[in-house]
Amino acid sequence: MQSLEAELERATALDVADLADAIETIGFECTRCGACCTAEDDDPHTATVFPDEVRDLQEATGEEWRDVARPMPYGLEDGDDGSPTGETFEWALQTDGCGDCRFYAEDDDGVGACTVHEDRPLICRTYPFSVALGGTSQPMGEAVDEAGVVRAHECEGLGRDISREDAEELAAALKERAVREIEEAIAVRDNYEPVDPGDGVVVHDSEGAKRPDGSRHEG
């Protein structure tokens, strides 16, 4: 596996026009079905969000950190009281009692909508696409279609016509996300210091160790 630094070089060198070509080849139009925003098979919706994106959503909504994001559940265990405990390395968008993204809503006709659409994170802006660089930047599971380094993941909107303007906008966001993911991984690696989470949870992100409410973990 190549180093994160080598992968970052590849991500930085991605050509937006080439990515747009690939997106046009695959085709996509959002049908607002809500599948990418809701729980699946009783598994809560999980979408990675960067620390600065959490703050952007806080500013847009006026809500607390906990209302916007939650510790990524991977790597956590249930404590004696049933509450999660341990260390994790990412934030996920917060979910509601049904496991759906807490920013997802449906109108009276059942058509889905994002209530923070203009401020949605990069992973939401680029779904159902990701970029495969031969290293760690493939966070969304198996692909159902591909063109060049662009991978498409399960979505009923795939295969539909997309305008060049929309393809280029999506491609630019896809490159930005690819770069940001690797930069985040490098910063997490460089800033990581083991801590004792006790009976709680510690999230290690690019800014250091944090508690679930986004405050610094002081050890």
N, CA and C of each residue as an Amber inpcrd file, in Angstrom:
protein
   657
   0.8470000  -1.1970000   0.0000000   0.0000000   0.0000000   0.0000000
   0.8810000   1.2440000   0.0000000   0.5450000   2.2020000  -0.8720000
   1.3440000   3.4050000  -0.9390000   1.1250000   4.2730000   0.2910000
   2.0890000   5.1670000   0.5530000   1.9910000   6.0370000   1.7120000
   0.8870000   7.0660000   1.5190000   0.4240000   7.6260000   2.6390000
  -0.5900000   8.6660000   2.5640000  -0.0720000   9.8840000   1.7910000
   1.2170000  10.1840000   1.9590000   1.7930000  11.3280000   1.2510000
   1.7720000  11.1070000  -0.2590000   2.0870000   9.8770000  -0.6960000
   2.0420000   9.5700000  -2.1290000   0.6100000   9.6350000  -2.6450000
  -0.3080000   9.1720000  -1.8160000  -1.7140000   9.2120000  -2.2080000
  -2.2040000  10.6550000  -2.3040000  -1.7330000  11.5060000  -1.4000000
  -2.1110000  12.9170000  -1.4380000  -1.6070000  13.5680000  -2.7220000
  -0.4020000  13.2120000  -3.1510000   0.1210000  13.7420000  -4.4050000
  -0.7820000  13.3530000  -5.5730000  -1.2300000  12.1090000  -5.5910000
  -2.1150000  11.6480000  -6.6570000  -3.4520000  12.3750000  -6.6070000
  -3.9740000  12.5720000  -5.4130000  -5.2510000  13.2730000  -5.2830000
  -5.1300000  14.7230000  -5.7510000  -4.0480000  15.3810000  -5.3780000
  -3.8320000  16.7790000  -5.7610000  -3.6820000  16.9170000  -7.2740000
  -3.1510000  15.8660000  -7.9100000  -2.9140000  15.9120000  -9.3570000
  -4.1350000  15.4990000 -10.1790000  -5.2160000  15.1160000  -9.5290000
  -6.4090000  14.7190000 -10.2710000  -6.8860000  15.8520000 -11.1650000
  -7.2850000  15.4990000 -12.3890000  -7.7770000  16.4830000 -13.3380000
  -9.3070000  16.5280000 -13.2780000  -9.8570000  17.6870000 -12.9590000
 -11.3110000  17.8190000 -12.8000000 -12.0320000  17.4770000 -14.0980000
 -11.4560000  17.8580000 -15.2390000 -12.0930000  17.5460000 -16.5180000
 -12.1780000  16.0430000 -16.7350000 -11.1140000  15.3260000 -16.3570000
 -11.1270000  13.8660000 -16.5020000 -12.1720000  13.2480000 -15.5800000
 -12.2720000  13.7660000 -14.3640000 -13.2820000  13.2620000 -13.4330000
 -14.6830000  13.5290000 -13.9780000 -14.8720000  14.7120000 -14.5610000
 -16.1730000  15.0440000 -15.1330000 -16.5100000  14.1280000 -16.2990000
 -15.4970000  13.8040000 -17.1150000 -15.7110000  12.8590000 -18.2180000
 -16.2190000  11.5240000 -17.6810000 -15.5800000  11.0570000 -16.6070000
 -15.9580000   9.7710000 -16.0180000 -17.3890000   9.8220000 -15.4650000
 -17.7270000  10.9160000 -14.8140000 -19.0730000  11.0620000 -14.2510000
 -20.1080000  11.0930000 -15.3690000 -19.7840000  11.7700000 -16.4650000
 -20.6970000  11.7860000 -17.6140000 -20.8660000  10.3840000 -18.1960000
 -19.7730000   9.6340000 -18.2520000 -19.8320000   8.2790000 -18.7920000
 -20.7590000   7.3980000 -17.9620000 -20.6480000   7.5230000 -16.6300000
 -21.4910000   6.7200000 -15.7350000 -22.9170000   7.2600000 -15.7180000
 -23.0470000   8.5720000 -15.6390000 -24.3620000   9.2080000 -15.6060000
 -24.9560000   9.2410000 -14.2090000 -25.6130000  10.3520000 -13.9050000
 -26.2380000  10.4640000 -12.5790000 -27.2150000  11.6290000 -12.5260000
 -28.3210000  11.3870000 -11.8370000 -29.2610000  12.4450000 -11.4650000
 -29.9130000  12.0390000 -10.1530000 -29.8810000  12.9250000  -9.1660000
 -30.5050000  12.6160000  -7.8830000 -32.0100000  12.5100000  -8.0490000
 -32.5830000  11.4180000  -7.5570000 -34.0360000  11.2140000  -7.6360000
 -34.7360000  11.5970000  -6.3420000 -33.9650000  12.0300000  -5.3470000
 -34.4980000  12.4180000  -4.0360000 -35.2500000  11.2560000  -3.3740000
 -34.6990000  10.0540000  -3.5680000 -35.3360000   8.8770000  -2.9710000
 -35.0480000   8.7720000  -1.4730000 -33.9440000   9.4130000  -1.0200000
 -33.6050000   9.4000000   0.3930000 -32.8050000   8.2040000   0.8490000
 -32.4920000   7.2750000  -0.0510000 -31.7890000   6.0610000   0.3600000
 -30.4160000   6.3530000   0.9520000 -29.7490000   7.3820000   0.4690000
 -28.4030000   7.7010000   0.9620000 -28.4430000   8.4840000   2.2690000
 -29.6390000   8.8420000   2.7420000 -29.7720000   9.6590000   3.9470000
 -30.4580000   8.9170000   5.0930000 -30.8820000   7.7010000   4.8360000
 -31.6910000   6.9830000   5.8210000 -31.0440000   5.6730000   6.2430000
 -31.5380000   5.1320000   7.3470000 -31.0230000   3.8680000   7.8700000
 -31.3230000   2.7350000   6.8920000 -30.4710000   1.7180000   6.9090000
 -30.6570000   0.5690000   6.0300000 -30.5230000  -0.7150000   6.8310000
 -31.5400000  -1.5610000   6.7730000 -31.5180000  -2.8460000   7.4800000
 -31.1980000  -2.6470000   8.9600000 -31.8070000  -1.6290000   9.5520000
 -31.6360000  -1.3100000  10.9750000 -30.2500000  -0.7660000  11.3140000
 -29.4050000  -0.5460000  10.2920000 -28.1090000   0.0810000  10.5270000
 -28.2590000   1.5890000  10.3700000 -27.9010000   2.3770000  11.3920000
 -28.0510000   3.8270000  11.2960000 -27.2650000   4.4050000  10.1240000
 -27.7760000   5.4810000   9.5720000 -27.0880000   6.2180000   8.5120000
 -25.7150000   6.6550000   9.0210000 -24.6960000   6.4760000   8.1960000
 -23.3380000   6.8410000   8.5970000 -22.6690000   7.6220000   7.4740000
 -22.3990000   8.9040000   7.7000000 -21.7280000   9.7490000   6.7150000
 -20.6310000  10.5430000   7.4130000 -19.4160000  10.3830000   6.9320000
 -18.2670000  11.0510000   7.5380000 -18.3340000  12.5580000   7.3420000
 -17.9820000  13.2840000   8.3960000 -17.9870000  14.7440000   8.3280000
 -16.7100000  15.2600000   8.9780000 -16.0670000  16.2380000   8.3350000
 -14.8390000  16.8240000   8.8590000 -15.1630000  17.8180000   9.9750000
 -14.2100000  18.0530000  10.9030000 -14.4720000  18.9750000  12.0170000
 -14.9450000  20.3630000  11.5750000 -14.3210000  20.9270000  10.5360000
 -14.7440000  22.2590000  10.1000000 -16.1390000  22.2280000   9.4890000
 -16.5200000  21.0750000   8.8960000 -17.8660000  20.9490000   8.3550000
 -18.8990000  20.8980000   9.4830000 -18.5220000  20.2880000  10.6040000
 -19.4130000  20.2880000  11.7680000 -19.6560000  21.7280000  12.2160000
 -18.5890000  22.5200000  12.2840000 -18.7350000  23.9040000  12.7110000
 -19.5760000  24.7090000  11.7110000 -19.3880000  24.4340000  10.4210000
 -20.2030000  25.1220000   9.4130000 -21.6890000  24.8160000   9.6230000
 -21.9940000  23.5530000   9.9200000 -23.3830000  23.1740000  10.1590000
 -23.8970000  23.7760000  11.4600000 -23.0320000  23.8770000  12.4570000
 -23.4310000  24.5470000  13.6980000 -23.8200000  25.9950000  13.4180000
 -22.9880000  26.6690000  12.6220000 -23.2610000  28.0750000  12.3070000
 -24.5530000  28.2150000  11.5060000 -24.7810000  27.2700000  10.5930000
 -25.9650000  27.3420000   9.7400000 -27.2500000  27.0380000  10.5010000
 -27.1510000  26.1850000  11.5270000 -28.3540000  25.7310000  12.2320000
 -28.5010000  26.3110000  13.6280000 -27.4100000  26.8250000  14.2080000
 -27.4610000  27.3140000  15.5760000 -27.5070000  26.2010000  16.6030000
 -27.1480000  24.9860000  16.2050000 -27.2420000  23.8420000  17.1040000
 -25.8850000  23.5000000  17.7150000 -25.9380000  22.6750000  18.7620000
 -24.7200000  22.2410000  19.4370000 -24.0240000  21.1600000  18.6230000
 -22.7310000  20.9450000  18.9470000 -21.9310000  19.9360000  18.2540000
 -22.6170000  18.5710000  18.2740000 -23.0990000  18.1710000  19.4360000
 -23.7410000  16.8590000  19.5730000 -24.9730000  16.7160000  18.6840000
 -25.6330000  17.8420000  18.3800000 -26.8280000  17.8000000  17.5400000
 -26.4710000  17.6270000  16.0650000 -25.2380000  17.9530000  15.7280000
 -24.7790000  17.9140000  14.3430000 -24.0090000  16.6390000  14.0330000
 -23.1470000  16.2190000  14.9480000 -22.2560000  15.0910000  14.6800000
 -22.1820000  14.1520000  15.8700000 -21.8070000  12.9200000  15.5860000
 -21.6200000  11.9060000  16.6090000 -20.3300000  11.1650000  16.3320000
 -19.7250000  10.5490000  17.3380000 -18.5130000   9.7530000  17.0830000
 -18.8100000   8.6250000  16.0980000 -17.9200000   8.4210000  15.1460000
 -18.0800000   7.2900000  14.2450000 -18.1000000   6.0170000  15.0860000
 -19.1040000   5.1500000  14.9190000 -19.2450000   3.9970000  15.8120000
 -18.2010000   2.9110000  15.6290000 -17.4930000   2.9040000  14.4920000
 -16.5430000   1.8300000  14.2410000 -15.4160000   1.8430000  15.2650000
 -15.1750000   0.7060000  15.8870000 -14.1210000   0.5860000  16.8810000
 -14.5890000   0.7750000  18.3030000 -15.8250000   1.2320000  18.4800000
 -16.3640000   1.4310000  19.8230000 -17.0260000   0.1550000  20.3280000
 -17.0830000   0.0180000  21.6280000 -17.7230000  -1.1300000  22.2550000
 -18.7700000  -0.6470000  23.2510000 -19.6870000  -1.5160000  23.6070000
 -20.6760000  -1.1890000  24.6240000 -20.0650000  -1.3810000  26.0030000
 -20.2070000  -0.3460000  26.8440000 -19.7150000  -0.4430000  28.2050000
 -20.6600000  -1.2320000  29.0790000 -20.3620000  -1.2870000  30.3630000
 -21.1940000  -2.0510000  31.2940000 -22.6210000  -1.5480000  31.3540000
 -22.7990000  -0.2470000  31.1180000 -24.1520000   0.3280000  31.1660000
 -24.8120000   0.3780000  29.7940000 -24.1560000  -0.2150000  28.7860000
 -24.7170000  -0.2270000  27.4420000 -24.3280000   0.9570000  26.5870000
 -23.6900000   1.9670000  27.1940000 -23.2520000   3.1430000  26.4410000
 -21.9400000   2.8430000  25.7180000 -21.7070000   3.4600000  24.5550000
 -20.4690000   3.2010000  23.8230000 -19.2510000   3.7010000  24.5890000
 -18.1410000   3.0320000  24.3710000 -16.8870000   3.4230000  25.0030000
 -15.7330000   3.0610000  24.0750000 -14.6470000   3.7990000  24.2000000
 -13.4620000   3.5100000  23.3990000 -13.0030000   4.7020000  22.5930000
 -12.0890000   4.4300000  21.6560000 -11.5210000   5.4610000  20.7890000
 -11.9690000   5.2340000  19.3460000 -12.2580000   6.3320000  18.6440000
 -12.5720000   6.2580000  17.2270000 -11.8880000   7.4280000  16.5340000
 -11.9370000   7.4360000  15.1920000 -11.0700000   8.3690000  14.4670000
 -11.7960000   9.2320000  13.4380000 -13.1000000   9.2860000  13.5390000
 -13.8740000  10.1140000  12.6170000 -15.1560000  10.5660000  13.3010000
 -15.7770000  11.5820000  12.6790000 -17.1060000  12.0230000  13.0690000
 -18.0960000  11.6170000  11.9930000 -19.3120000  11.3290000  12.4040000
 -20.3960000  11.0310000  11.4740000 -21.5250000  12.0190000  11.7200000
 -22.2970000  12.3040000  10.6860000 -23.4770000  13.1430000  10.8750000
 -24.4110000  12.5120000  11.8960000 -25.0180000  13.3430000  12.7040000
 -25.9230000  12.8530000  13.7420000 -27.1630000  12.2240000  13.1040000
 -27.7410000  11.2640000  13.8090000 -28.9420000  10.5870000  13.3290000
 -30.1070000  10.8360000  14.2830000 -31.3210000  10.5690000  13.7710000
 -32.4970000  10.7050000  14.6170000 -32.8410000   9.3610000  15.2480000
 -33.9730000   9.2790000  15.9210000 -34.3570000   8.0560000  16.6120000
 -34.5780000   6.8680000  15.7040000 -34.7650000   7.1290000  14.4020000
 -34.9580000   6.0340000  13.4320000 -33.6590000   5.6340000  12.7520000
 -32.5790000   6.3200000  13.0770000 -31.3040000   6.0280000  12.4430000
 -31.0700000   6.7840000  11.1520000 -32.0060000   7.6840000  10.7810000
 -31.8450000   8.4940000   9.5770000 -30.9930000   9.7220000   9.8910000
 -30.3760000  10.2880000   8.8640000 -29.6610000  11.5460000   9.0460000
 -30.6220000  12.5610000   9.6430000 -30.1930000  13.2660000  10.6860000
 -31.1260000  14.1670000  11.3700000 -31.4420000  15.4210000  10.5530000
 -30.7590000  15.5600000   9.3950000 -31.0450000  16.6910000   8.5130000
 -31.8880000  16.2700000   7.3040000 -32.3730000  15.0370000   7.3350000
 -33.2150000  14.5440000   6.2370000 -34.6790000  14.7210000   6.6000000
 -35.4660000  15.1550000   5.6180000 -36.8980000  15.3340000   5.8470000
 -37.6440000  14.9520000   4.5800000 -38.8880000  14.5550000   4.7240000
 -39.7400000  14.2270000   3.5860000 -40.9620000  15.1410000   3.5800000
 -41.3850000  15.5140000   2.3790000 -42.6020000  16.3170000   2.2870000
 -43.8250000  15.4040000   2.3410000 -44.9870000  15.9770000   2.1950000
 -46.2310000  15.2080000   2.3280000 -46.3640000  14.1190000   1.2620000
 -45.6160000  14.2750000   0.1580000 -45.6620000  13.2790000  -0.9100000
 -44.5620000  12.2350000  -0.7720000 -43.7960000  12.3130000   0.3200000
 -42.7350000  11.3410000   0.5400000 -41.4580000  11.6270000  -0.2200000
 -41.3240000  12.8300000  -0.7770000 -40.1150000  13.2110000  -1.5020000
 -39.0890000  13.7280000  -0.5070000 -37.8810000  13.1970000  -0.5810000
 -36.8590000  13.5410000   0.3890000 -36.1780000  14.8630000   0.1000000
 -35.6690000  15.4770000   1.1630000 -34.9420000  16.7320000   1.0310000
 -33.9430000  16.8690000   2.1730000 -32.8440000  17.5550000   1.8880000
 -31.8440000  17.8680000   2.9080000 -32.1460000  19.2600000   3.4470000
 -32.3160000  19.3750000   4.7390000 -32.6770000  20.6520000   5.3380000
 -31.4860000  21.6060000   5.4450000 -30.2680000  21.0890000   5.1830000
 -29.0670000  21.9420000   5.1930000 -28.3470000  21.8030000   3.8520000
 -29.1120000  21.7470000   2.7800000 -28.5750000  21.4080000   1.4610000
 -27.3980000  22.2860000   1.0540000 -27.4920000  23.5840000   1.2880000
 -26.4210000  24.4960000   0.8780000 -25.1640000  24.3270000   1.7180000
 -25.2920000  23.7240000   2.8810000 -24.1470000  23.5640000   3.7820000
 -23.7790000  22.0930000   3.9920000 -24.2980000  21.2090000   3.1760000
 -24.0580000  19.7770000   3.3710000 -22.5910000  19.4360000   3.1580000
 -22.1000000  18.4250000   3.8790000 -20.6840000  18.0430000   3.7860000
 -20.3080000  17.5070000   2.4100000 -19.0020000  17.4060000   2.1790000
 -18.5050000  16.9510000   0.8830000 -18.9670000  15.5350000   0.5520000
 -19.0400000  14.6680000   1.5430000 -19.4430000  13.2950000   1.2470000
 -20.8730000  13.2540000   0.7210000 -21.7060000  14.1790000   1.1670000
 -23.0790000  14.2560000   0.6710000 -23.1170000  14.9030000  -0.7140000
 -22.2600000  15.9020000  -0.9210000 -22.2210000  16.5920000  -2.2120000
 -21.7650000  15.6550000  -3.3310000 -20.9620000  14.6520000  -2.9970000
 -20.3510000  13.8090000  -4.0240000 -20.9790000  12.4270000  -4.1520000
 -21.8770000  12.0600000  -3.2310000 -22.5130000  10.7390000  -3.3370000
 -23.3090000  10.6560000  -4.6390000 -23.2460000   9.5430000  -5.3810000
 -22.7290000   8.2120000  -5.0080000 -21.3350000   7.9080000  -5.5420000
 -20.4960000   8.9460000  -5.7040000 -19.1780000   8.7280000  -6.3070000
 -18.0580000   8.7960000  -5.2780000 -16.9780000   8.1120000  -5.5810000
 -15.7380000   8.2300000  -4.8140000 -14.5820000   8.0590000  -5.7850000
 -13.3750000   8.3440000  -5.3020000 -12.1730000   8.2180000  -6.1230000
 -11.2880000   7.1340000  -5.5390000 -10.8360000   6.2190000  -6.3830000
  -9.9340000   5.1450000  -5.9520000  -8.5230000   5.5000000  -6.3950000
  -7.6390000   5.6840000  -5.4290000  -6.2660000   6.0730000  -5.7330000
  -5.2690000   4.9550000  -5.4420000  -5.7630000   3.7730000  -5.1500000
  -4.8620000   2.6500000  -4.9200000  -4.4020000   2.5210000  -3.4850000
  -4.8920000   3.3990000  -2.6060000  -4.4920000   3.3470000  -1.2050000
  -5.7000000   3.2510000  -0.2970000  -5.8930000   4.2530000   0.5370000
  -6.9440000   4.1900000   1.5560000  -8.2090000   4.9410000   1.1790000
  -8.2110000   5.6580000   0.0580000  -9.3260000   6.5670000  -0.2260000
 -10.4800000   5.8690000  -0.9350000 -11.0640000   4.8860000  -0.2820000
 -12.2430000   4.2120000  -0.8230000 -13.1600000   3.9000000   0.3530000
 -13.8610000   4.9280000   0.8640000 -14.5700000   4.7670000   2.1220000
 -16.0090000   4.2790000   2.0090000 -16.4710000   3.9800000   0.8070000
 -17.9070000   3.7740000   0.6520000 -18.2850000   2.3610000   0.2340000
 -17.4040000   1.4050000   0.4210000 -17.7660000   0.0390000   0.1030000
 -17.5950000  -0.3050000  -1.3620000 -18.2210000  -1.3930000  -1.7600000
 -18.0640000  -1.9020000  -3.1180000 -18.6900000  -0.9620000  -4.1520000
 -18.0210000  -0.8830000  -5.3230000 -18.5420000  -0.0780000  -6.4220000
 -19.4420000  -0.9240000  -7.3040000 -20.4490000  -0.2750000  -7.9110000
 -21.3270000  -0.9690000  -8.8540000 -21.0290000  -0.5470000 -10.2950000
 -20.2170000   0.5000000 -10.4630000 -19.7940000   0.9460000 -11.7880000
 -18.5110000   1.7450000 -11.6050000 -17.7530000   1.9030000 -12.6660000
 -16.5210000   2.6670000 -12.5840000 -16.1230000   3.1780000 -13.9480000
 -15.3590000   4.2750000 -13.9260000 -14.7900000   4.8470000 -15.1370000
 -13.5090000   5.5520000 -14.7200000 -12.3780000   5.0510000 -15.1860000
 -11.1070000   5.5900000 -14.7290000 -10.9550000   5.3830000 -13.2350000
 -10.6170000   6.4430000 -12.5150000 -10.4590000   6.3330000 -11.0610000
 -11.7600000   6.6170000 -10.3180000 -12.8110000   6.9510000 -11.0510000
 -14.0960000   7.2650000 -10.4160000 -14.8850000   5.9760000 -10.2020000
 -15.3750000   5.8110000  -8.9930000 -16.2060000   4.6720000  -8.6430000
 -17.6160000   5.1690000  -8.3120000 -18.6000000   4.4050000  -8.7400000
 -19.9990000   4.7270000  -8.4400000 -20.5620000   3.6500000  -7.5350000
 -21.2660000   4.0830000  -6.5060000 -21.8170000   3.1740000  -5.5150000
 -23.3360000   3.1250000  -5.6370000 -23.9290000   2.1270000  -5.0430000
 -25.3370000   1.8360000  -5.2750000 -26.2280000   3.0680000  -5.1060000
 -26.9970000   3.3620000  -6.1440000 -27.8940000   4.5230000  -6.1250000
 -28.8140000   4.4140000  -7.3280000 -30.0960000   4.6490000  -7.1270000
 -31.0420000   4.5150000  -8.2380000 -30.9010000   5.6340000  -9.2540000
 -30.1440000   6.6840000  -8.9310000 -29.9470000   7.7900000  -9.8640000
 -28.8420000   7.5650000 -10.8760000 -28.0780000   6.4840000 -10.7310000
 -26.9960000   6.2050000 -11.6770000 -27.5490000   5.8760000 -13.0570000
 -26.7490000   6.1920000 -14.1000000 -27.1280000   5.8670000 -15.4640000
 -28.0060000   6.9020000 -16.1210000 -28.3180000   7.9710000 -15.4190000
 -29.1610000   9.0300000 -15.9850000 -28.2820000  10.1330000 -16.5790000
 -28.8150000  10.8500000 -17.5360000 -28.0670000  11.9330000 -18.1830000
 -27.7150000  13.0170000 -17.1630000 -26.5120000  13.5550000 -17.3070000
 -26.0730000  14.6550000 -16.4500000 -25.4430000  15.7120000 -17.3410000
 -25.7240000  16.9730000 -17.0840000 -25.1710000  18.0540000 -17.9010000
 -23.6780000  18.1890000 -17.6210000 -22.9630000  18.7580000 -18.5740000
 -21.5270000  18.9610000 -18.3790000 -21.2750000  19.8860000 -17.1990000
 -22.0810000  20.9140000 -17.0560000 -21.9070000  21.8520000 -15.9420000
 -22.0490000  21.1330000 -14.6020000 -23.0710000  20.3010000 -14.4810000
 -23.2770000  19.5740000 -13.2270000 -22.1670000  18.5490000 -13.0010000
 -21.7070000  17.9130000 -14.0740000 -20.6340000  16.9270000 -13.9530000
 -19.3460000  17.5890000 -13.4820000 -19.0570000  18.7650000 -13.9970000
 -17.8440000  19.4730000 -13.5920000 -17.9340000  19.9560000 -12.1460000
 -19.1270000  20.4160000 -11.7420000 -19.3100000  20.8470000 -10.3470000
 -19.1270000  19.6640000  -9.4010000 -19.6920000  18.5260000  -9.7660000
 -19.5680000  17.3290000  -8.9480000 -18.1220000  16.8490000  -8.9340000
 -17.4470000  16.9280000 -10.0780000 -16.0560000  16.4980000 -10.1800000
 -15.1390000  17.3450000  -9.3060000 -15.3740000  18.6500000  -9.2870000
 -14.5580000  19.5380000  -8.4520000 -14.7280000  19.1980000  -6.9750000
 -15.9660000  18.9350000  -6.5700000 -16.2140000  18.5460000  -5.1800000
 -15.5950000  17.1880000  -4.8720000 -15.6030000  16.2830000  -5.8580000
 -15.0310000  14.9550000  -5.6640000 -13.5270000  15.0330000  -5.4680000
 -12.8620000  15.8810000  -6.2460000 -11.4230000  16.0640000  -6.0530000
 -11.1430000  16.6890000  -4.6920000 -11.9130000  17.7130000  -4.3300000
 -11.7220000  18.3570000  -3.0290000 -11.8800000  17.3490000  -1.8970000
 -12.8780000  16.4960000  -2.0040000 -13.0970000  15.4870000  -0.9690000
 -11.9410000  14.4990000  -0.9050000 -11.4590000  14.0510000  -2.0660000
 -10.3420000  13.0990000  -2.0930000  -9.1230000  13.6830000  -1.3920000
  -8.8430000  14.9520000  -1.6700000  -7.6970000  15.6160000  -1.0400000
  -7.9350000  15.7710000   0.4570000  -9.1200000  16.2260000   0.8290000
  -9.4220000  16.4690000   2.2360000  -9.3640000  15.1850000   3.0660000
  -9.8550000  14.0920000   2.5200000  -9.8340000  12.8200000   3.2510000
  -8.4070000  12.4070000   3.5980000  -7.5100000  12.5700000   2.6450000
  -6.1210000  12.1600000   2.8820000  -5.4310000  13.1390000   3.8180000
  -5.6810000  14.4250000   3.6500000  -5.1180000  15.4140000   4.5650000
  -5.5810000  15.1480000   5.9930000  -6.8520000  14.8100000   6.1500000
  -7.3950000  14.4960000   7.4700000  -6.7010000  13.2730000   8.0530000
  -6.5200000  12.2320000   7.2280000  -5.8720000  11.0060000   7.6930000
  -4.4270000  11.2680000   8.1240000  -3.7290000  12.0980000   7.3730000
  -2.3380000  12.4300000   7.7280000  -2.2970000  13.1910000   9.0420000
  -3.1880000  14.1580000   9.2120000  -3.2130000  14.9530000  10.4400000
  -3.5910000  14.0970000  11.6430000  -4.5490000  13.1800000  11.4650000
  -4.9200000  12.2790000  12.5590000  -3.7150000  11.4320000  12.9510000
  -3.0430000  10.8960000  11.9640000  -1.8540000  10.0720000  12.2320000
  -0.7890000  10.8740000  12.9710000  -0.5090000  12.0920000  12.5180000
   0.5740000  12.8900000  13.0990000   0.2270000  13.4270000  14.4800000
  -1.0780000  13.6610000  14.7450000  -1.4850000  14.2320000  16.0300000
  -1.8920000  13.1870000  17.0610000  -1.9460000  11.9380000  16.6470000
  -2.4920000  10.9130000  17.5450000  -1.5960000  10.6730000  18.7570000
  -2.2190000  10.7120000  19.9100000  -1.5850000  10.3110000  21.1630000
  -2.5860000   9.4510000  21.9170000  -2.2060000   8.2440000  22.3050000
  -3.1500000   7.3620000  23.0070000  -3.6720000   8.0190000  24.2750000
  -4.9420000   7.8600000  24.5410000  -5.5540000   8.3910000  25.7510000
  -6.4180000   7.3040000  26.3650000  -6.7330000   7.4780000  27.6190000
  -7.6290000   6.5540000  28.2990000  -9.0340000   7.1380000  28.2550000
  -9.9310000   6.5360000  27.4600000 -11.2770000   7.0980000  27.3720000
 -12.1200000   6.8420000  28.6030000 -11.6000000   5.9970000  29.5300000
 -12.3860000   5.6610000  30.7040000 -13.6540000   4.9430000  30.2960000
 -14.7840000   5.4080000  30.8200000 -16.0700000   4.8000000  30.4780000
 -16.7670000   5.5400000  29.3400000 -16.0430000   6.4510000  28.6910000
 -16.6560000   7.2480000  27.6380000 -16.0250000   7.0080000  26.2800000
 -16.1470000   8.0050000  25.4220000 -15.6660000   7.9160000  24.0510000
 -14.7190000   9.0810000  23.7760000 -13.6490000   8.8010000  23.0540000
 -12.7270000   9.8260000  22.5800000 -12.6510000   9.7240000  21.0630000
 -12.7740000  10.8600000  20.3960000 -12.6500000  10.9120000  18.9450000
 -11.3380000  11.6170000  18.6010000 -10.4920000  10.9300000  17.8560000
  -9.2430000  11.5260000  17.3810000  -9.4810000  12.0470000  15.9620000
  -9.4620000  13.3730000  15.7990000  -9.5740000  13.9360000  14.4590000
  -8.3310000  14.7520000  14.1520000  -8.3460000  15.5100000  13.0770000
  -7.1620000  16.2560000  12.6470000  -6.7540000  17.3380000  13.6250000
  -7.6360000  17.6770000  14.5790000  -7.3610000  18.7320000  15.5400000
  -6.9700000  18.1870000  16.9050000  -6.9180000  16.8740000  17.0390000
  -6.5550000  16.2630000  18.3050000  -7.6780000  15.4250000  18.8810000
  -7.5300000  15.0730000  20.1630000  -8.5170000  14.2260000  20.8340000
  -9.6740000  15.0710000  21.3500000 -10.9010000  14.6080000  21.1010000
 -12.0820000  15.3480000  21.5140000 -13.0700000  14.4300000  22.2190000
 -13.9240000  15.0580000  23.0210000 -15.0530000  14.3690000  23.6300000
 -16.2290000  14.3990000  22.6500000 -17.2600000  13.5960000  22.8760000
 -18.3950000  13.5610000  21.9460000 -19.0950000  14.9000000  21.7310000
 -18.9200000  15.8470000  22.6650000 -19.5360000  17.1630000  22.4790000
 -18.6410000  18.1200000  21.7050000 -17.5060000  17.6090000  21.1980000
 -16.5980000  18.4210000  20.4080000 -15.5480000  19.1600000  21.2090000
 -15.6220000  19.1080000  22.5320000 -14.6270000  19.7780000  23.3710000
 -13.3440000  18.9750000  23.4160000 -12.2600000  19.6350000  23.7520000
 -10.9570000  18.9900000  23.8400000 -10.9460000  17.9430000  24.9520000
 -10.3050000  16.8170000  24.6730000 -10.0750000  15.8280000  25.7260000
  -8.7630000  16.1980000  26.4070000  -8.8550000  16.4930000  27.6670000
  -7.6880000  16.9750000  28.3980000  -6.9220000  15.8530000  29.0920000
  -7.3010000  14.6190000  28.8120000  -6.5750000  13.5020000  29.4380000
  -7.0840000  13.2830000  30.8350000
